[in-house]
Amino acid sequence: MSSGTLYDKVWDLHRIAELPGGGSQLFIGLHLIHEVTSPQAFAALAEKKLKVCCPERTIATVDHIVPTISQQRPFADPLAEEMLSTLEKNCEEHQIKLHGLHSGNQGIVHVIAPELGLSQPGMTIACGDSHTSTHGAFGAIAFGIGTSQVRDVLASQSLAMNKLKVRRIWVDGQLKNGVYAKDLILHVIRRLGVKGGVGYAYEFAGPAIEVLSMEERMTICNMAIEGGARCGYINPDETTFEYLKKHTQEIHKENWGKALIWWRSICSNPNAIYDDEVEINASQIAPTITWGITPGQGIGINECLPIPDLLEENEKAIAKEAYRYMDLKPGKPITGTPIDVCFIGSCTNGRLSDLQAAASIVKGRHVAKDVKAFVVPGSEQVSKEAKREGLDKIFLNSGFEWREPGCSMCLAMNPDRLEGSQISASSSNRNFKGRQGSANGRTLLMSPAMVAAAAIEGSITDVRNFISGN
């Protein structure tokens, strides 16, 4: 049983009561909502004539269903318009802060909360979205929850939960040039499997993690859920504090010292006990790309596609299913695979540093013929900052489309979708069947820089060939 970890400390500090059967009632410090998983939850409150318990602890935005080409109201999709209108109505009725379209702070829920300084060390954070694990980058314990749990948090500001085990993933060495945080987390999921983290919280630690920026750390924690972990987190340090100093508004100068003492106190102890530990050498990781229908089906860019009969017994069936769906050939290189659509964005890789990395690859080059390539900033703030740096013009001059903020092609809840059997190079987080809108559409996950290289080449290629000094 783990002890002395950040997870244990935060859990104990937020535990309200022990429940029959071994679970706990856990106080939730920050609740994030959006237009997709909240309508039924608010309707359930109305049925029981309940009010939101702590409206000041709930923050709303709109992201999943918003179009990215034109956000003029009413939306062309009547269902999308109804969902947004319902969110606006519910937030007004219950006095919940809504960062709506053109507010200056609208965007993907897991992008705007850190931007606004809402995600902080030692917090419990919940949202009706599986990638809430993103906020663990700040030393928070962040959970994705279902609609019925959204209802529970709105009504009581708490959740009934079972405590997880804690696995420390120690990442030694350093990532090489042209290898990014996205490659690291895809490598972790490949090694441990998509079910390897079931029942665990992942603590990411070690020299390779310590040098990552906050945005890179968010990418790592964002995809912890894709490895089966309920949450992933990184202990707060000076990098965390510098980010918070820039983005946090409510901590006044006289309280900053107290905040630092508190944040440092919840870090995992040097002698903390973990339920499991895994070691990974970052210097051995190459640009990594998925080839199948789960985020765990990944390979290094210079590897050949695996032969199913040579895989572990429990991997053979899903590999054969993946090949039937993806129409790829075992034993062949992944490089050279033609691409139809290139998407840069999502809560995994739609932040400013992601756009900067991709822009550095496409600058002075042009998208290949017959490739559709587009960039979707994760928030209005990201878009504003990117335009200030001229990134939008770099992408536009290279043949990319520049879109308005939203979840976009990460999932099929808005007009940005694959068609037919198109194959996509995507910086998003899931490559499930039909995930990007077409029942036959195929998704290859990779870093934004790798997506940019694929757009220029017209096929999967090693981004390191585009980087001087490699």
URMOKA-V155820 format. One record per backbone hydrogen bond with DSSP energy under -0.5 kcal/mol. NH is the residue of the N-H (numbers start at 1). CO is the residue of the C=O. E is the energy in kcal/mol with one decimal. If there is no record, write none. Layout:
nh->NH co->CO e->E
nh->NH co->CO e->E
//
This chain:
nh->3 co->273 e->-1.8
nh->9 co->5 e->-2.4
nh->10 co->6 e->-2.8
nh->11 co->7 e->-2.5
nh->12 co->8 e->-2.5
nh->13 co->9 e->-2.1
nh->14 co->10 e->-1.3
nh->14 co->11 e->-0.6
nh->15 co->11 e->-0.8
nh->15 co->12 e->-0.5
nh->16 co->25 e->-3.7
nh->17 co->25 e->-1.1
nh->19 co->23 e->-3.2
nh->22 co->19 e->-1.9
nh->24 co->161 e->-3.4
nh->25 co->17 e->-2.8
nh->26 co->24 e->-0.7
nh->26 co->159 e->-3.6
nh->27 co->14 e->-3.3
nh->28 co->157 e->-2.2
nh->29 co->27 e->-0.6
nh->29 co->124 e->-0.8
nh->30 co->124 e->-1.8
nh->31 co->57 e->-3.1
nh->32 co->126 e->-2.5
nh->33 co->59 e->-2.7
nh->38 co->34 e->-0.6
nh->42 co->38 e->-2.5
nh->43 co->39 e->-2.2
nh->44 co->40 e->-2.0
nh->45 co->41 e->-1.6
nh->46 co->42 e->-2.2
nh->47 co->43 e->-2.1
nh->48 co->44 e->-1.3
nh->49 co->46 e->-1.1
nh->50 co->45 e->-2.7
nh->53 co->154 e->-3.2
nh->55 co->52 e->-0.5
nh->57 co->54 e->-2.4
nh->58 co->55 e->-1.3
nh->59 co->31 e->-2.4
nh->60 co->97 e->-2.7
nh->61 co->33 e->-1.6
nh->62 co->99 e->-0.7
nh->78 co->76 e->-0.8
nh->81 co->77 e->-2.2
nh->82 co->78 e->-2.2
nh->83 co->79 e->-2.3
nh->84 co->80 e->-2.2
nh->85 co->81 e->-2.5
nh->86 co->82 e->-2.3
nh->87 co->83 e->-1.9
nh->88 co->84 e->-2.5
nh->89 co->85 e->-2.4
nh->90 co->86 e->-2.6
nh->91 co->87 e->-2.6
nh->92 co->88 e->-2.1
nh->93 co->89 e->-2.4
nh->94 co->90 e->-2.1
nh->95 co->91 e->-0.6
nh->95 co->92 e->-0.6
nh->96 co->91 e->-2.5
nh->97 co->58 e->-0.7
nh->99 co->60 e->-3.0
nh->99 co->97 e->-0.5
nh->100 co->98 e->-1.2
nh->103 co->100 e->-1.8
nh->108 co->378 e->-3.0
nh->111 co->108 e->-2.4
nh->112 co->108 e->-2.4
nh->113 co->109 e->-1.6
nh->115 co->111 e->-1.5
nh->116 co->112 e->-2.4
nh->117 co->114 e->-1.6
nh->118 co->113 e->-2.4
nh->119 co->113 e->-0.8
nh->120 co->118 e->-0.7
nh->122 co->139 e->-2.7
nh->123 co->120 e->-1.3
nh->125 co->141 e->-2.2
nh->126 co->30 e->-2.2
nh->127 co->143 e->-1.4
nh->128 co->32 e->-0.8
nh->129 co->127 e->-2.5
nh->132 co->129 e->-1.4
nh->133 co->130 e->-0.8
nh->134 co->131 e->-1.9
nh->135 co->132 e->-1.8
nh->136 co->133 e->-2.0
nh->137 co->134 e->-1.8
nh->138 co->135 e->-1.7
nh->139 co->136 e->-2.1
nh->140 co->135 e->-0.7
nh->141 co->123 e->-2.8
nh->142 co->140 e->-0.7
nh->143 co->125 e->-2.8
nh->144 co->230 e->-0.5
nh->145 co->127 e->-2.4
nh->150 co->146 e->-2.0
nh->151 co->147 e->-2.1
nh->152 co->148 e->-1.6
nh->153 co->149 e->-2.6
nh->154 co->150 e->-2.5
nh->155 co->151 e->-2.3
nh->156 co->152 e->-2.5
nh->157 co->153 e->-2.4
nh->158 co->152 e->-0.5
nh->159 co->26 e->-2.2
nh->161 co->24 e->-3.0
nh->161 co->159 e->-0.6
nh->165 co->199 e->-2.6
nh->167 co->201 e->-2.7
nh->168 co->276 e->-2.4
nh->169 co->167 e->-0.6
nh->169 co->203 e->-3.2
nh->170 co->168 e->-0.8
nh->170 co->278 e->-3.0
nh->171 co->169 e->-0.6
nh->171 co->205 e->-3.2
nh->172 co->170 e->-0.7
nh->172 co->280 e->-2.8
nh->179 co->176 e->-2.1
nh->184 co->180 e->-1.8
nh->185 co->181 e->-2.4
nh->186 co->182 e->-2.1
nh->187 co->183 e->-2.0
nh->188 co->184 e->-2.2
nh->189 co->185 e->-2.4
nh->190 co->186 e->-2.2
nh->191 co->187 e->-2.3
nh->192 co->188 e->-2.8
nh->193 co->189 e->-2.4
nh->196 co->193 e->-0.6
nh->197 co->227 e->-2.6
nh->198 co->195 e->-1.5
nh->200 co->197 e->-2.6
nh->201 co->165 e->-2.5
nh->202 co->231 e->-2.5
nh->203 co->167 e->-3.0
nh->203 co->201 e->-0.5
nh->204 co->202 e->-0.6
nh->204 co->233 e->-2.6
nh->205 co->169 e->-2.4
nh->205 co->203 e->-0.5
nh->208 co->171 e->-2.2
nh->209 co->171 e->-0.6
nh->209 co->206 e->-0.9
nh->210 co->206 e->-2.2
nh->211 co->207 e->-1.1
nh->212 co->209 e->-1.5
nh->217 co->213 e->-2.2
nh->218 co->214 e->-2.1
nh->219 co->215 e->-1.5
nh->220 co->216 e->-1.8
nh->221 co->217 e->-2.6
nh->222 co->218 e->-2.5
nh->223 co->219 e->-1.3
nh->224 co->221 e->-1.3
nh->225 co->222 e->-0.5
nh->226 co->223 e->-0.7
nh->227 co->223 e->-0.6
nh->227 co->224 e->-1.3
nh->228 co->225 e->-1.6
nh->229 co->224 e->-1.5
nh->230 co->200 e->-1.9
nh->231 co->200 e->-0.7
nh->233 co->202 e->-2.7
nh->234 co->136 e->-2.3
nh->241 co->237 e->-2.4
nh->242 co->238 e->-2.4
nh->243 co->239 e->-1.7
nh->244 co->240 e->-2.5
nh->245 co->241 e->-2.4
nh->246 co->242 e->-1.3
nh->247 co->243 e->-1.9
nh->248 co->244 e->-3.1
nh->252 co->250 e->-1.1
nh->255 co->252 e->-1.8
nh->256 co->252 e->-0.8
nh->256 co->253 e->-0.9
nh->257 co->253 e->-0.5
nh->259 co->255 e->-2.2
nh->260 co->256 e->-2.3
nh->261 co->257 e->-2.0
nh->262 co->258 e->-2.1
nh->263 co->259 e->-2.9
nh->264 co->260 e->-2.5
nh->265 co->261 e->-1.5
nh->266 co->262 e->-0.9
nh->266 co->263 e->-0.6
nh->267 co->264 e->-1.3
nh->269 co->4 e->-2.9
nh->272 co->269 e->-1.9
nh->273 co->3 e->-2.7
nh->275 co->166 e->-1.9
nh->276 co->166 e->-1.2
nh->278 co->168 e->-2.6
nh->280 co->170 e->-2.7
nh->282 co->172 e->-3.0
nh->282 co->280 e->-0.7
nh->284 co->281 e->-1.4
nh->285 co->282 e->-1.8
nh->289 co->299 e->-2.5
nh->290 co->445 e->-1.7
nh->291 co->297 e->-2.6
nh->292 co->297 e->-1.1
nh->297 co->294 e->-1.7
nh->298 co->296 e->-1.6
nh->299 co->289 e->-2.5
nh->301 co->287 e->-2.5
nh->303 co->300 e->-2.2
nh->305 co->332 e->-3.5
nh->308 co->306 e->-0.6
nh->310 co->307 e->-2.2
nh->311 co->308 e->-1.7
nh->315 co->312 e->-2.2
nh->316 co->312 e->-0.9
nh->316 co->313 e->-0.8
nh->317 co->313 e->-0.6
nh->319 co->315 e->-1.8
nh->320 co->316 e->-2.4
nh->321 co->317 e->-2.1
nh->322 co->318 e->-2.2
nh->323 co->319 e->-2.3
nh->324 co->320 e->-1.8
nh->325 co->321 e->-1.9
nh->326 co->322 e->-3.3
nh->327 co->323 e->-1.7
nh->328 co->323 e->-0.6
nh->330 co->328 e->-0.5
nh->331 co->305 e->-2.4
nh->332 co->329 e->-1.7
nh->334 co->303 e->-1.2
nh->336 co->460 e->-3.1
nh->337 co->334 e->-1.6
nh->339 co->458 e->-1.9
nh->340 co->423 e->-2.4
nh->341 co->423 e->-1.8
nh->342 co->372 e->-2.9
nh->343 co->425 e->-2.5
nh->344 co->374 e->-2.1
nh->345 co->343 e->-0.5
nh->349 co->345 e->-0.6
nh->350 co->346 e->-0.8
nh->354 co->351 e->-0.5
nh->355 co->351 e->-1.9
nh->356 co->352 e->-2.5
nh->357 co->353 e->-2.2
nh->358 co->354 e->-2.0
nh->359 co->355 e->-2.6
nh->360 co->356 e->-2.0
nh->361 co->357 e->-0.7
nh->361 co->358 e->-0.9
nh->362 co->358 e->-1.9
nh->363 co->359 e->-2.0
nh->365 co->362 e->-2.8
nh->367 co->398 e->-3.1
nh->368 co->455 e->-2.8
nh->371 co->368 e->-1.6
nh->372 co->340 e->-2.7
nh->372 co->370 e->-0.5
nh->373 co->371 e->-0.6
nh->374 co->342 e->-2.4
nh->375 co->401 e->-2.7
nh->376 co->344 e->-2.8
nh->377 co->403 e->-0.5
nh->378 co->350 e->-2.7
nh->380 co->106 e->-2.9
nh->383 co->379 e->-2.3
nh->384 co->380 e->-2.5
nh->385 co->381 e->-2.6
nh->386 co->382 e->-2.8
nh->387 co->383 e->-2.4
nh->388 co->384 e->-2.0
nh->389 co->385 e->-1.4
nh->390 co->387 e->-0.9
nh->391 co->386 e->-2.6
nh->394 co->390 e->-1.6
nh->395 co->391 e->-2.4
nh->396 co->392 e->-2.7
nh->397 co->393 e->-2.8
nh->398 co->394 e->-1.0
nh->399 co->396 e->-1.3
nh->400 co->395 e->-2.6
nh->401 co->373 e->-2.1
nh->403 co->375 e->-2.5
nh->403 co->401 e->-0.5
nh->404 co->68 e->-3.0
nh->406 co->377 e->-1.0
nh->407 co->63 e->-2.1
nh->410 co->407 e->-1.6
nh->411 co->408 e->-1.3
nh->412 co->435 e->-0.9
nh->413 co->411 e->-1.7
nh->417 co->415 e->-1.1
nh->418 co->436 e->-3.0
nh->422 co->419 e->-1.9
nh->424 co->442 e->-3.2
nh->425 co->341 e->-2.8
nh->426 co->424 e->-0.7
nh->426 co->444 e->-2.8
nh->427 co->343 e->-1.8
nh->434 co->441 e->-0.8
nh->435 co->432 e->-1.8
nh->437 co->434 e->-1.9
nh->441 co->438 e->-0.9
nh->442 co->422 e->-2.9
nh->444 co->424 e->-3.0
nh->445 co->443 e->-0.5
nh->446 co->426 e->-2.0
nh->451 co->447 e->-2.3
nh->452 co->448 e->-2.4
nh->453 co->449 e->-2.1
nh->454 co->450 e->-2.3
nh->455 co->451 e->-2.3
nh->456 co->452 e->-1.8
nh->457 co->453 e->-2.5
nh->458 co->454 e->-2.8
nh->459 co->454 e->-0.5
nh->460 co->337 e->-2.1
nh->463 co->461 e->-0.6
nh->465 co->462 e->-2.0
nh->466 co->463 e->-2.2
nh->467 co->464 e->-0.9
nh->468 co->466 e->-0.6
nh->470 co->467 e->-1.5
//
